[in-house]
Amino acid sequence: MSDLLALYRVQELELDIIARAERIKAINAEMAGDAALAEARASFEAAQAAHQDAAKRATDHEHEIRAVVEKRANSETNLYSGAVTNPKELQDLQMEFEALGRRKLTLDDEMLHLILERDDLGEQLEAAQARLDELTEAREEANIELQAEKDTLTAGVNDMLTERKTQVAEISPDLFQAYNRMRVSKANRPLAALQGNACASCGIEQNVVIINAISRSDDIVHCQNCGRILLRL
């Protein structure tokens, strides 16, 4: 194989390696971050916090109701036990007993609203949990496929790097240096094949002098338009 053909194969290998590396990078990003899953997790955490807050408020309210019930029961006992005989004290007990009864009714009404709120938030939490579980499972399944694709791509890159090393050994150092100098400016495509008498990269037909120079030897011949190294496959 001529130097130019070996170099063209190196270019093909490098372009394939670059494409595979970009795909591996994209796979890593996809496996690391999933916008829908992140949103579902945030929704679940928000629903969980709201439900926990509602449950705590309901529990605190229940404790307050129990305290009022207990205090009202004590007031009732003192009121009707006969232990208190002072009219003023009996009147105060009666007023306290009635006030605690009204307070109990208010607390019961508030408790009903808290229970409804807690239960509604509980349903929202269950829905958020189900959505999170669904997306988590889907992400795990997708990651298995992505990891398999990544492994295949990585193995392919390793094989190509081995082949590239073999091909580079067949290329003269001067030609390989010229190739490397042009890589950045030519978007990793310093070489272009001839299609008929035209450069396959820019499409410009080459003059007779260039065509004859390419046919005579493996000397470096550049496209008269884009400057890439030309070869005939």
Summary of the structure (lengths in Angstrom):
residues: 233
radius of gyration: 40.9
end to end distance: 11.1
largest distance: 131.3
contacts: 635
relative contact order: 0.14
helix: 76%
strand: 5%
